[in-house]
Amino acid sequence: MDFTLYTEVILVRDVPEEGVRMGDVGVVVERHEVAGLETGYSVEFFDMLGDTVAVATVPGSVLRVPTHTDRPAVRSESVTV
């Protein structure tokens, strides 16, 4: 699938080396075209307060657009009391 800049996307699998997991929602901030390779995208991921938690460069095959059947969810990396 082809994604335009500033499109919201959802990860369809974990990318542990980038610190992001399946279901994380991000925004496409750059497109990467390399001859002979799958198109890649830099995606910025945010926490619920709008702070950037990761900018990951991933192949387009691990991304999809949100649908009306998707529901927001929350997972915490760590809990401080």
PDB file of N, CA, C and O in Angstrom, chain B, residues numbered from 101:
ATOM      1  N   MET B 101       0.838  -1.181   0.000  1.00  0.00           N
ATOM      2  CA  MET B 101       0.000   0.000   0.000  1.00  0.00           C
ATOM      3  C   MET B 101       0.883   1.245   0.000  1.00  0.00           C
ATOM      4  O   MET B 101       1.979   1.242   0.560  1.00  0.00           O
ATOM      5  N   ASP B 102       0.403   2.284  -0.620  1.00  0.00           N
ATOM      6  CA  ASP B 102       1.117   3.550  -0.714  1.00  0.00           C
ATOM      7  C   ASP B 102       0.529   4.526   0.304  1.00  0.00           C
ATOM      8  O   ASP B 102      -0.688   4.704   0.347  1.00  0.00           O
ATOM      9  N   PHE B 103       1.362   5.153   1.114  1.00  0.00           N
ATOM     10  CA  PHE B 103       0.914   6.092   2.135  1.00  0.00           C
ATOM     11  C   PHE B 103       1.435   7.485   1.819  1.00  0.00           C
ATOM     12  O   PHE B 103       2.599   7.640   1.448  1.00  0.00           O
ATOM     13  N   THR B 104       0.598   8.492   1.958  1.00  0.00           N
ATOM     14  CA  THR B 104       1.021   9.872   1.737  1.00  0.00           C
ATOM     15  C   THR B 104       1.510  10.465   3.054  1.00  0.00           C
ATOM     16  O   THR B 104       1.203   9.950   4.129  1.00  0.00           O
ATOM     17  N   LEU B 105       2.260  11.536   2.961  1.00  0.00           N
ATOM     18  CA  LEU B 105       2.758  12.199   4.160  1.00  0.00           C
ATOM     19  C   LEU B 105       1.610  12.626   5.059  1.00  0.00           C
ATOM     20  O   LEU B 105       0.555  13.051   4.589  1.00  0.00           O
ATOM     21  N   TYR B 106       1.836  12.505   6.357  1.00  0.00           N
ATOM     22  CA  TYR B 106       0.928  12.913   7.426  1.00  0.00           C
ATOM     23  C   TYR B 106      -0.322  12.033   7.537  1.00  0.00           C
ATOM     24  O   TYR B 106      -1.311  12.418   8.162  1.00  0.00           O
ATOM     25  N   THR B 107      -0.263  10.846   6.923  1.00  0.00           N
ATOM     26  CA  THR B 107      -1.337   9.877   7.070  1.00  0.00           C
ATOM     27  C   THR B 107      -1.145   9.131   8.386  1.00  0.00           C
ATOM     28  O   THR B 107      -0.028   8.739   8.723  1.00  0.00           O
ATOM     29  N   GLU B 108      -2.243   8.932   9.137  1.00  0.00           N
ATOM     30  CA  GLU B 108      -2.169   8.085  10.318  1.00  0.00           C
ATOM     31  C   GLU B 108      -2.093   6.634   9.870  1.00  0.00           C
ATOM     32  O   GLU B 108      -2.811   6.219   8.960  1.00  0.00           O
ATOM     33  N   VAL B 109      -1.219   5.863  10.512  1.00  0.00           N
ATOM     34  CA  VAL B 109      -1.046   4.461  10.179  1.00  0.00           C
ATOM     35  C   VAL B 109      -0.973   3.637  11.460  1.00  0.00           C
ATOM     36  O   VAL B 109      -0.718   4.162  12.545  1.00  0.00           O
ATOM     37  N   ILE B 110      -1.204   2.333  11.308  1.00  0.00           N
ATOM     38  CA  ILE B 110      -1.143   1.392  12.419  1.00  0.00           C
ATOM     39  C   ILE B 110      -0.146   0.297  12.064  1.00  0.00           C
ATOM     40  O   ILE B 110      -0.139  -0.202  10.938  1.00  0.00           O
ATOM     41  N   LEU B 111       0.691  -0.074  13.020  1.00  0.00           N
ATOM     42  CA  LEU B 111       1.625  -1.185  12.816  1.00  0.00           C
ATOM     43  C   LEU B 111       0.873  -2.507  12.839  1.00  0.00           C
ATOM     44  O   LEU B 111      -0.008  -2.708  13.674  1.00  0.00           O
ATOM     45  N   VAL B 112       1.217  -3.409  11.925  1.00  0.00           N
ATOM     46  CA  VAL B 112       0.574  -4.721  11.885  1.00  0.00           C
ATOM     47  C   VAL B 112       1.460  -5.813  12.484  1.00  0.00           C
ATOM     48  O   VAL B 112       1.047  -6.971  12.557  1.00  0.00           O
ATOM     49  N   ARG B 113       2.669  -5.459  12.912  1.00  0.00           N
ATOM     50  CA  ARG B 113       3.532  -6.402  13.630  1.00  0.00           C
ATOM     51  C   ARG B 113       4.511  -5.613  14.492  1.00  0.00           C
ATOM     52  O   ARG B 113       4.774  -4.437  14.241  1.00  0.00           O
ATOM     53  N   ASP B 114       5.043  -6.278  15.508  1.00  0.00           N
ATOM     54  CA  ASP B 114       6.045  -5.651  16.376  1.00  0.00           C
ATOM     55  C   ASP B 114       7.313  -5.333  15.588  1.00  0.00           C
ATOM     56  O   ASP B 114       7.708  -6.083  14.695  1.00  0.00           O
ATOM     57  N   VAL B 115       7.939  -4.217  15.930  1.00  0.00           N
ATOM     58  CA  VAL B 115       9.254  -3.867  15.395  1.00  0.00           C
ATOM     59  C   VAL B 115      10.114  -3.528  16.615  1.00  0.00           C
ATOM     60  O   VAL B 115      10.386  -2.358  16.884  1.00  0.00           O
ATOM     61  N   PRO B 116      10.545  -4.572  17.357  1.00  0.00           N
ATOM     62  CA  PRO B 116      11.220  -4.346  18.639  1.00  0.00           C
ATOM     63  C   PRO B 116      12.504  -3.524  18.538  1.00  0.00           C
ATOM     64  O   PRO B 116      12.843  -2.784  19.461  1.00  0.00           O
ATOM     65  N   GLU B 117      13.214  -3.654  17.425  1.00  0.00           N
ATOM     66  CA  GLU B 117      14.452  -2.882  17.283  1.00  0.00           C
ATOM     67  C   GLU B 117      14.194  -1.381  17.215  1.00  0.00           C
ATOM     68  O   GLU B 117      15.111  -0.582  17.409  1.00  0.00           O
ATOM     69  N   GLU B 118      12.953  -0.998  16.939  1.00  0.00           N
ATOM     70  CA  GLU B 118      12.580   0.422  16.898  1.00  0.00           C
ATOM     71  C   GLU B 118      11.775   0.827  18.133  1.00  0.00           C
ATOM     72  O   GLU B 118      11.434   1.999  18.294  1.00  0.00           O
ATOM     73  N   GLY B 119      11.469  -0.144  19.010  1.00  0.00           N
ATOM     74  CA  GLY B 119      10.728   0.160  20.237  1.00  0.00           C
ATOM     75  C   GLY B 119       9.243   0.368  20.039  1.00  0.00           C
ATOM     76  O   GLY B 119       8.600   1.027  20.857  1.00  0.00           O
ATOM     77  N   VAL B 120       8.678  -0.184  18.961  1.00  0.00           N
ATOM     78  CA  VAL B 120       7.242  -0.051  18.704  1.00  0.00           C
ATOM     79  C   VAL B 120       6.615  -1.430  18.545  1.00  0.00           C
ATOM     80  O   VAL B 120       7.284  -2.398  18.183  1.00  0.00           O
ATOM     81  N   ARG B 121       5.298  -1.499  18.827  1.00  0.00           N
ATOM     82  CA  ARG B 121       4.625  -2.790  18.813  1.00  0.00           C
ATOM     83  C   ARG B 121       3.365  -2.763  17.953  1.00  0.00           C
ATOM     84  O   ARG B 121       2.807  -1.708  17.656  1.00  0.00           O
ATOM     85  N   MET B 122       2.940  -3.967  17.566  1.00  0.00           N
ATOM     86  CA  MET B 122       1.730  -4.118  16.772  1.00  0.00           C
ATOM     87  C   MET B 122       0.588  -3.345  17.433  1.00  0.00           C
ATOM     88  O   MET B 122       0.378  -3.430  18.643  1.00  0.00           O
ATOM     89  N   GLY B 123      -0.140  -2.594  16.615  1.00  0.00           N
ATOM     90  CA  GLY B 123      -1.255  -1.801  17.119  1.00  0.00           C
ATOM     91  C   GLY B 123      -0.894  -0.366  17.435  1.00  0.00           C
ATOM     92  O   GLY B 123      -1.784   0.468  17.596  1.00  0.00           O
ATOM     93  N   ASP B 124       0.405  -0.053  17.528  1.00  0.00           N
ATOM     94  CA  ASP B 124       0.794   1.334  17.778  1.00  0.00           C
ATOM     95  C   ASP B 124       0.374   2.199  16.586  1.00  0.00           C
ATOM     96  O   ASP B 124       0.466   1.786  15.430  1.00  0.00           O
ATOM     97  N   VAL B 125      -0.087   3.406  16.905  1.00  0.00           N
ATOM     98  CA  VAL B 125      -0.558   4.346  15.885  1.00  0.00           C
ATOM     99  C   VAL B 125       0.481   5.446  15.722  1.00  0.00           C
ATOM    100  O   VAL B 125       1.003   5.972  16.706  1.00  0.00           O
ATOM    101  N   GLY B 126       0.776   5.788  14.478  1.00  0.00           N
ATOM    102  CA  GLY B 126       1.732   6.847  14.205  1.00  0.00           C
ATOM    103  C   GLY B 126       1.323   7.650  12.984  1.00  0.00           C
ATOM    104  O   GLY B 126       0.263   7.427  12.399  1.00  0.00           O
ATOM    105  N   VAL B 127       2.177   8.581  12.615  1.00  0.00           N
ATOM    106  CA  VAL B 127       1.934   9.458  11.465  1.00  0.00           C
ATOM    107  C   VAL B 127       3.138   9.365  10.528  1.00  0.00           C
ATOM    108  O   VAL B 127       4.283   9.482  10.966  1.00  0.00           O
ATOM    109  N   VAL B 128       2.876   9.156   9.247  1.00  0.00           N
ATOM    110  CA  VAL B 128       3.942   9.094   8.247  1.00  0.00           C
ATOM    111  C   VAL B 128       4.562  10.478   8.108  1.00  0.00           C
ATOM    112  O   VAL B 128       3.868  11.456   7.833  1.00  0.00           O
ATOM    113  N   VAL B 129       5.889  10.550   8.303  1.00  0.00           N
ATOM    114  CA  VAL B 129       6.582  11.834   8.183  1.00  0.00           C
ATOM    115  C   VAL B 129       7.585  11.870   7.045  1.00  0.00           C
ATOM    116  O   VAL B 129       8.096  12.936   6.704  1.00  0.00           O
ATOM    117  N   GLU B 130       7.875  10.711   6.449  1.00  0.00           N
ATOM    118  CA  GLU B 130       8.787  10.675   5.302  1.00  0.00           C
ATOM    119  C   GLU B 130       8.592   9.371   4.546  1.00  0.00           C
ATOM    120  O   GLU B 130       8.247   8.338   5.122  1.00  0.00           O
ATOM    121  N   ARG B 131       8.823   9.448   3.240  1.00  0.00           N
ATOM    122  CA  ARG B 131       8.732   8.281   2.363  1.00  0.00           C
ATOM    123  C   ARG B 131      10.126   8.016   1.805  1.00  0.00           C
ATOM    124  O   ARG B 131      10.840   8.949   1.437  1.00  0.00           O
ATOM    125  N   HIS B 132      10.514   6.730   1.743  1.00  0.00           N
ATOM    126  CA  HIS B 132      11.854   6.370   1.282  1.00  0.00           C
ATOM    127  C   HIS B 132      11.752   5.427   0.087  1.00  0.00           C
ATOM    128  O   HIS B 132      11.236   4.316   0.206  1.00  0.00           O
ATOM    129  N   GLU B 133      12.242   5.875  -1.055  1.00  0.00           N
ATOM    130  CA  GLU B 133      12.252   5.077  -2.281  1.00  0.00           C
ATOM    131  C   GLU B 133      13.689   4.656  -2.580  1.00  0.00           C
ATOM    132  O   GLU B 133      14.571   5.500  -2.742  1.00  0.00           O
ATOM    133  N   VAL B 134      13.918   3.346  -2.652  1.00  0.00           N
ATOM    134  CA  VAL B 134      15.224   2.811  -3.011  1.00  0.00           C
ATOM    135  C   VAL B 134      14.984   1.784  -4.107  1.00  0.00           C
ATOM    136  O   VAL B 134      14.221   0.836  -3.925  1.00  0.00           O
ATOM    137  N   ALA B 135      15.638   1.978  -5.240  1.00  0.00           N
ATOM    138  CA  ALA B 135      15.445   1.066  -6.372  1.00  0.00           C
ATOM    139  C   ALA B 135      15.679  -0.378  -5.949  1.00  0.00           C
ATOM    140  O   ALA B 135      16.683  -0.696  -5.312  1.00  0.00           O
ATOM    141  N   GLY B 136      14.741  -1.244  -6.310  1.00  0.00           N
ATOM    142  CA  GLY B 136      14.867  -2.662  -6.025  1.00  0.00           C
ATOM    143  C   GLY B 136      14.412  -3.080  -4.637  1.00  0.00           C
ATOM    144  O   GLY B 136      14.419  -4.271  -4.324  1.00  0.00           O
ATOM    145  N   LEU B 137      14.016  -2.126  -3.796  1.00  0.00           N
ATOM    146  CA  LEU B 137      13.555  -2.440  -2.443  1.00  0.00           C
ATOM    147  C   LEU B 137      12.131  -1.946  -2.238  1.00  0.00           C
ATOM    148  O   LEU B 137      11.651  -1.066  -2.953  1.00  0.00           O
ATOM    149  N   GLU B 138      11.472  -2.524  -1.256  1.00  0.00           N
ATOM    150  CA  GLU B 138      10.123  -2.087  -0.892  1.00  0.00           C
ATOM    151  C   GLU B 138      10.169  -0.637  -0.398  1.00  0.00           C
ATOM    152  O   GLU B 138      11.126  -0.232   0.262  1.00  0.00           O
ATOM    153  N   THR B 139       9.149   0.126  -0.715  1.00  0.00           N
ATOM    154  CA  THR B 139       9.065   1.506  -0.229  1.00  0.00           C
ATOM    155  C   THR B 139       9.013   1.500   1.292  1.00  0.00           C
ATOM    156  O   THR B 139       8.273   0.722   1.894  1.00  0.00           O
ATOM    157  N   GLY B 140       9.801   2.369   1.906  1.00  0.00           N
ATOM    158  CA  GLY B 140       9.833   2.489   3.354  1.00  0.00           C
ATOM    159  C   GLY B 140       9.268   3.821   3.795  1.00  0.00           C
ATOM    160  O   GLY B 140       9.144   4.758   3.006  1.00  0.00           O
ATOM    161  N   TYR B 141       8.931   3.886   5.064  1.00  0.00           N
ATOM    162  CA  TYR B 141       8.343   5.100   5.621  1.00  0.00           C
ATOM    163  C   TYR B 141       8.927   5.380   6.989  1.00  0.00           C
ATOM    164  O   TYR B 141       9.134   4.461   7.781  1.00  0.00           O
ATOM    165  N   SER B 142       9.193   6.647   7.269  1.00  0.00           N
ATOM    166  CA  SER B 142       9.519   7.062   8.624  1.00  0.00           C
ATOM    167  C   SER B 142       8.195   7.454   9.265  1.00  0.00           C
ATOM    168  O   SER B 142       7.444   8.270   8.731  1.00  0.00           O
ATOM    169  N   VAL B 143       7.928   6.859  10.415  1.00  0.00           N
ATOM    170  CA  VAL B 143       6.655   7.067  11.107  1.00  0.00           C
ATOM    171  C   VAL B 143       6.965   7.579  12.514  1.00  0.00           C
ATOM    172  O   VAL B 143       7.786   7.005  13.230  1.00  0.00           O
ATOM    173  N   GLU B 144       6.296   8.662  12.895  1.00  0.00           N
ATOM    174  CA  GLU B 144       6.460   9.223  14.237  1.00  0.00           C
ATOM    175  C   GLU B 144       5.340   8.702  15.120  1.00  0.00           C
ATOM    176  O   GLU B 144       4.163   8.797  14.773  1.00  0.00           O
ATOM    177  N   PHE B 145       5.722   8.147  16.269  1.00  0.00           N
ATOM    178  CA  PHE B 145       4.776   7.598  17.225  1.00  0.00           C
ATOM    179  C   PHE B 145       4.742   8.489  18.457  1.00  0.00           C
ATOM    180  O   PHE B 145       5.779   8.977  18.905  1.00  0.00           O
ATOM    181  N   PHE B 146       3.547   8.701  19.004  1.00  0.00           N
ATOM    182  CA  PHE B 146       3.338   9.619  20.119  1.00  0.00           C
ATOM    183  C   PHE B 146       2.719   8.892  21.308  1.00  0.00           C
ATOM    184  O   PHE B 146       2.091   7.844  21.158  1.00  0.00           O
ATOM    185  N   ASP B 147       2.913   9.479  22.510  1.00  0.00           N
ATOM    186  CA  ASP B 147       2.173   8.991  23.666  1.00  0.00           C
ATOM    187  C   ASP B 147       0.827   9.725  23.722  1.00  0.00           C
ATOM    188  O   ASP B 147       0.536  10.550  22.856  1.00  0.00           O
ATOM    189  N   MET B 148       0.025   9.434  24.715  1.00  0.00           N
ATOM    190  CA  MET B 148      -1.312  10.027  24.810  1.00  0.00           C
ATOM    191  C   MET B 148      -1.291  11.522  25.096  1.00  0.00           C
ATOM    192  O   MET B 148      -2.320  12.187  24.974  1.00  0.00           O
ATOM    193  N   LEU B 149      -0.141  12.057  25.473  1.00  0.00           N
ATOM    194  CA  LEU B 149      -0.017  13.491  25.720  1.00  0.00           C
ATOM    195  C   LEU B 149       0.543  14.240  24.521  1.00  0.00           C
ATOM    196  O   LEU B 149       0.717  15.458  24.566  1.00  0.00           O
ATOM    197  N   GLY B 150       0.825  13.506  23.446  1.00  0.00           N
ATOM    198  CA  GLY B 150       1.320  14.138  22.229  1.00  0.00           C
ATOM    199  C   GLY B 150       2.830  14.234  22.132  1.00  0.00           C
ATOM    200  O   GLY B 150       3.348  14.855  21.204  1.00  0.00           O
ATOM    201  N   ASP B 151       3.549  13.632  23.075  1.00  0.00           N
ATOM    202  CA  ASP B 151       5.004  13.650  23.037  1.00  0.00           C
ATOM    203  C   ASP B 151       5.516  12.510  22.159  1.00  0.00           C
ATOM    204  O   ASP B 151       4.977  11.404  22.198  1.00  0.00           O
ATOM    205  N   THR B 152       6.543  12.774  21.378  1.00  0.00           N
ATOM    206  CA  THR B 152       7.127  11.755  20.513  1.00  0.00           C
ATOM    207  C   THR B 152       7.801  10.689  21.374  1.00  0.00           C
ATOM    208  O   THR B 152       8.580  11.002  22.274  1.00  0.00           O
ATOM    209  N   VAL B 153       7.486   9.413  21.080  1.00  0.00           N
ATOM    210  CA  VAL B 153       8.141   8.308  21.792  1.00  0.00           C
ATOM    211  C   VAL B 153       9.081   7.540  20.877  1.00  0.00           C
ATOM    212  O   VAL B 153       9.989   6.859  21.352  1.00  0.00           O
ATOM    213  N   ALA B 154       8.872   7.644  19.561  1.00  0.00           N
ATOM    214  CA  ALA B 154       9.761   6.963  18.614  1.00  0.00           C
ATOM    215  C   ALA B 154       9.530   7.520  17.218  1.00  0.00           C
ATOM    216  O   ALA B 154       8.423   7.928  16.865  1.00  0.00           O
ATOM    217  N   VAL B 155      10.601   7.527  16.436  1.00  0.00           N
ATOM    218  CA  VAL B 155      10.500   7.750  14.995  1.00  0.00           C
ATOM    219  C   VAL B 155      11.166   6.524  14.377  1.00  0.00           C
ATOM    220  O   VAL B 155      12.379   6.341  14.478  1.00  0.00           O
ATOM    221  N   ALA B 156      10.353   5.693  13.737  1.00  0.00           N
ATOM    222  CA  ALA B 156      10.837   4.428  13.204  1.00  0.00           C
ATOM    223  C   ALA B 156      10.737   4.428  11.691  1.00  0.00           C
ATOM    224  O   ALA B 156       9.760   4.916  11.124  1.00  0.00           O
ATOM    225  N   THR B 157      11.752   3.881  11.041  1.00  0.00           N
ATOM    226  CA  THR B 157      11.711   3.693   9.600  1.00  0.00           C
ATOM    227  C   THR B 157      11.410   2.224   9.340  1.00  0.00           C
ATOM    228  O   THR B 157      12.170   1.337   9.729  1.00  0.00           O
ATOM    229  N   VAL B 158      10.269   1.985   8.664  1.00  0.00           N
ATOM    230  CA  VAL B 158       9.771   0.624   8.475  1.00  0.00           C
ATOM    231  C   VAL B 158       9.301   0.440   7.036  1.00  0.00           C
ATOM    232  O   VAL B 158       8.992   1.417   6.355  1.00  0.00           O
ATOM    233  N   PRO B 159       9.244  -0.809   6.570  1.00  0.00           N
ATOM    234  CA  PRO B 159       8.687  -1.060   5.239  1.00  0.00           C
ATOM    235  C   PRO B 159       7.167  -0.854   5.251  1.00  0.00           C
ATOM    236  O   PRO B 159       6.513  -1.032   6.279  1.00  0.00           O
ATOM    237  N   GLY B 160       6.632  -0.485   4.118  1.00  0.00           N
ATOM    238  CA  GLY B 160       5.196  -0.258   4.005  1.00  0.00           C
ATOM    239  C   GLY B 160       4.357  -1.475   4.341  1.00  0.00           C
ATOM    240  O   GLY B 160       3.198  -1.331   4.731  1.00  0.00           O
ATOM    241  N   SER B 161       4.913  -2.669   4.200  1.00  0.00           N
ATOM    242  CA  SER B 161       4.157  -3.892   4.459  1.00  0.00           C
ATOM    243  C   SER B 161       3.815  -4.087   5.932  1.00  0.00           C
ATOM    244  O   SER B 161       2.990  -4.943   6.251  1.00  0.00           O
ATOM    245  N   VAL B 162       4.417  -3.328   6.837  1.00  0.00           N
ATOM    246  CA  VAL B 162       4.085  -3.459   8.255  1.00  0.00           C
ATOM    247  C   VAL B 162       3.129  -2.366   8.718  1.00  0.00           C
ATOM    248  O   VAL B 162       2.911  -2.189   9.917  1.00  0.00           O
ATOM    249  N   LEU B 163       2.558  -1.633   7.758  1.00  0.00           N
ATOM    250  CA  LEU B 163       1.639  -0.541   8.071  1.00  0.00           C
ATOM    251  C   LEU B 163       0.287  -0.757   7.409  1.00  0.00           C
ATOM    252  O   LEU B 163       0.178  -1.408   6.369  1.00  0.00           O
ATOM    253  N   ARG B 164      -0.739  -0.195   8.036  1.00  0.00           N
ATOM    254  CA  ARG B 164      -2.066  -0.143   7.419  1.00  0.00           C
ATOM    255  C   ARG B 164      -2.755   1.124   7.905  1.00  0.00           C
ATOM    256  O   ARG B 164      -2.337   1.725   8.894  1.00  0.00           O
ATOM    257  N   VAL B 165      -3.811   1.527   7.208  1.00  0.00           N
ATOM    258  CA  VAL B 165      -4.574   2.695   7.629  1.00  0.00           C
ATOM    259  C   VAL B 165      -5.640   2.257   8.635  1.00  0.00           C
ATOM    260  O   VAL B 165      -6.099   1.116   8.591  1.00  0.00           O
ATOM    261  N   PRO B 166      -6.034   3.154   9.536  1.00  0.00           N
ATOM    262  CA  PRO B 166      -7.100   2.828  10.481  1.00  0.00           C
ATOM    263  C   PRO B 166      -8.442   2.635   9.767  1.00  0.00           C
ATOM    264  O   PRO B 166      -8.678   3.190   8.694  1.00  0.00           O
ATOM    265  N   THR B 167      -9.308   1.842  10.384  1.00  0.00           N
ATOM    266  CA  THR B 167     -10.659   1.633   9.868  1.00  0.00           C
ATOM    267  C   THR B 167     -11.670   1.950  10.966  1.00  0.00           C
ATOM    268  O   THR B 167     -11.296   2.182  12.115  1.00  0.00           O
ATOM    269  N   HIS B 168     -12.939   1.960  10.611  1.00  0.00           N
ATOM    270  CA  HIS B 168     -13.991   2.232  11.588  1.00  0.00           C
ATOM    271  C   HIS B 168     -14.134   1.116  12.617  1.00  0.00           C
ATOM    272  O   HIS B 168     -14.774   1.315  13.650  1.00  0.00           O
ATOM    273  N   THR B 169     -13.558  -0.041  12.359  1.00  0.00           N
ATOM    274  CA  THR B 169     -13.641  -1.128  13.333  1.00  0.00           C
ATOM    275  C   THR B 169     -12.522  -1.079  14.368  1.00  0.00           C
ATOM    276  O   THR B 169     -12.546  -1.843  15.333  1.00  0.00           O
ATOM    277  N   ASP B 170     -11.534  -0.189  14.185  1.00  0.00           N
ATOM    278  CA  ASP B 170     -10.441  -0.040  15.153  1.00  0.00           C
ATOM    279  C   ASP B 170     -10.931   0.743  16.364  1.00  0.00           C
ATOM    280  O   ASP B 170     -11.738   1.664  16.241  1.00  0.00           O
ATOM    281  N   ARG B 171     -10.429   0.362  17.533  1.00  0.00           N
ATOM    282  CA  ARG B 171     -10.758   1.055  18.774  1.00  0.00           C
ATOM    283  C   ARG B 171      -9.465   1.447  19.476  1.00  0.00           C
ATOM    284  O   ARG B 171      -8.493   0.692  19.451  1.00  0.00           O
ATOM    285  N   PRO B 172      -9.445   2.635  20.110  1.00  0.00           N
ATOM    286  CA  PRO B 172      -8.244   3.048  20.835  1.00  0.00           C
ATOM    287  C   PRO B 172      -7.996   2.118  22.021  1.00  0.00           C
ATOM    288  O   PRO B 172      -8.934   1.575  22.605  1.00  0.00           O
ATOM    289  N   ALA B 173      -6.741   1.947  22.362  1.00  0.00           N
ATOM    290  CA  ALA B 173      -6.346   1.171  23.525  1.00  0.00           C
ATOM    291  C   ALA B 173      -5.106   1.812  24.121  1.00  0.00           C
ATOM    292  O   ALA B 173      -4.423   2.594  23.460  1.00  0.00           O
ATOM    293  N   VAL B 174      -4.823   1.486  25.347  1.00  0.00           N
ATOM    294  CA  VAL B 174      -3.661   2.065  26.017  1.00  0.00           C
ATOM    295  C   VAL B 174      -2.803   0.942  26.578  1.00  0.00           C
ATOM    296  O   VAL B 174      -3.307  -0.012  27.169  1.00  0.00           O
ATOM    297  N   ARG B 175      -1.496   1.075  26.381  1.00  0.00           N
ATOM    298  CA  ARG B 175      -0.540   0.188  27.047  1.00  0.00           C
ATOM    299  C   ARG B 175       0.545   1.084  27.624  1.00  0.00           C
ATOM    300  O   ARG B 175       0.917   2.086  27.013  1.00  0.00           O
ATOM    301  N   SER B 176       1.042   0.734  28.771  1.00  0.00           N
ATOM    302  CA  SER B 176       2.063   1.536  29.429  1.00  0.00           C
ATOM    303  C   SER B 176       3.408   0.843  29.343  1.00  0.00           C
ATOM    304  O   SER B 176       3.509  -0.367  29.547  1.00  0.00           O
ATOM    305  N   GLU B 177       4.434   1.611  29.044  1.00  0.00           N
ATOM    306  CA  GLU B 177       5.792   1.084  29.018  1.00  0.00           C
ATOM    307  C   GLU B 177       6.285   0.869  30.440  1.00  0.00           C
ATOM    308  O   GLU B 177       6.941  -0.129  30.738  1.00  0.00           O
ATOM    309  N   SER B 178       5.963   1.810  31.308  1.00  0.00           N
ATOM    310  CA  SER B 178       6.323   1.682  32.716  1.00  0.00           C
ATOM    311  C   SER B 178       5.337   2.497  33.534  1.00  0.00           C
ATOM    312  O   SER B 178       4.760   3.470  33.049  1.00  0.00           O
ATOM    313  N   VAL B 179       5.156   2.096  34.751  1.00  0.00           N
ATOM    314  CA  VAL B 179       4.213   2.797  35.621  1.00  0.00           C
ATOM    315  C   VAL B 179       4.996   3.373  36.797  1.00  0.00           C
ATOM    316  O   VAL B 179       5.714   2.654  37.493  1.00  0.00           O
ATOM    317  N   THR B 180       4.847   4.674  37.008  1.00  0.00           N
ATOM    318  CA  THR B 180       5.496   5.339  38.134  1.00  0.00           C
ATOM    319  C   THR B 180       4.411   5.763  39.110  1.00  0.00           C
ATOM    320  O   THR B 180       3.461   6.450  38.734  1.00  0.00           O
ATOM    321  N   VAL B 181       4.555   5.353  40.365  1.00  0.00           N
ATOM    322  CA  VAL B 181       3.535   5.695  41.374  1.00  0.00           C
ATOM    323  C   VAL B 181       4.069   6.748  42.301  1.00  0.00           C
ATOM    324  O   VAL B 181       3.369   7.175  43.220  1.00  0.00           O
TER     325      VAL B 181
END
